[in-house]
Amino acid sequence: MTDINFEQARAAHLALKEFFAAHPKGRLDPAELLDVQALCRQAEIAVDDPECRRAIRSIETYTELLISREPAQRGADFVRLRVQNALASFRSQLKAIEAGELAVGA
């Protein structure tokens, strides 16, 4: 069984989602990368699942692109879409794990 602190994982997901909602356009400041990395560490600590960790690593990678001079060939909006997709993937996998654990516990 996967070891997960669901409360902490949901809190980290919400904090990441709120961070990107509060920074909707353009590039990010390098100091903001540290904030995202800290939130990603919280999520990784909370979830011992390869799919969730892959999504979190994607969020970090895309965030690093947002602090570079050239966020991506397709621009910051494309990178931010990828971040949103990774956040959705993390949340979806978390829900699937939780539903599976509830079914096993029933």
C-alpha positions, 0 to 999 in steps of 0.5 A, a space after each residue: 500500500 502507498 504511504 500517503 498523508 492525504 491532508 498534507 498532499 491536498 494542502 500542498 496541491 492547493 498551495 501550488 494551485 493558489 501560487 500559480 493563480 496569484 501569478 497568472 502571467 509572464 515570467 517568475 522571479 527566481 525567488 518565487 522558484 524557491 517557494 514553488 520548490 518548497 511546496 513541491 517538497 511538501 507534496 513529495 514528502 506527503 505522497 509516496 507514489 511514482 505518478 504523483 512524484 512525476 507530476 510534482 517533478 514536472 511542476 518544478 521543471 516547468 517552473 524553472 522554465 518560467 524564470 528563464 529568459 525564454 520560458 519556452 519556444 511557445 511562451 509562458 502561456 504554454 508552460 503555464 498550461 503544462 503546469 496546470 496539467 501536471 497539477 491536475 494529474 497530481 490531484 487526479 492520481 491522489 483521488 484515485 489512490 484515496 478511492 482505492 484505499 477507501 474501497 479496500 478499507 470498506 
